Every structure is written in structure tokens, then in C-alpha cells.
């Protein structure tokens, strides 16, 4: 059984030029998404986030939200969401 990261990476290999996410008037391909996830993962590593870390995610609904969440899942970290309407 695949987890979401395995599914994402397999899709990026099989369909690099297909659109992965559309949000409002923005779209991103699997290849672009994979590149952004890898860059974000490296950034999170520099911030000393590691497997098992719990990270508060306070990003509005956007492609960036998915990039951040996929990067955290890729690292084995847990994304903890905070609803912007609660603050």
C-alpha cells in the first residue's frame, strides 16, 4: 500500500508534465511540484525539523500549502494545522 509521498513521487516520475494542482488561476506540474517539495525539504532540514517533529502549518489555502505539507510528510514529520479563521 502506497502512502501519499510514494504516490506523489510515482506520479511525478510517470507524469512529470501533467498538472498536479490547480488553485484559483495557478497551476503546477508534478515536476515543478517535486522540485519545490525537495527545496522546501532542504529548508526544513536546515531549520532542524526531522522525522517525528510536529510542525504548526499556518499557510492559507494555496499551492504553497501543499508544497509545505508534502515536504513535511516526505521527511516523516507531522503537519499540525491551524485554521486561519480561529485566530
HELIX and SHEET records of a PDB file:
HELIX    1   1 UNK A    4  UNK A   14  1                                  11    
HELIX    2   2 UNK A   30  UNK A   46  1                                  17    
HELIX    3   3 UNK A   63  UNK A   75  1                                  13    
HELIX    4   4 UNK A   84  UNK A   86  5                                   3    
SHEET    1   A 2 UNK A  19  UNK A  23  0                                        
SHEET    2   A 2 UNK A  26  UNK A  29 -1                                        
SHEET    1   B 2 UNK A  54  UNK A  57  0                                        
SHEET    2   B 2 UNK A  78  UNK A  81  1                                        
END                                                                             
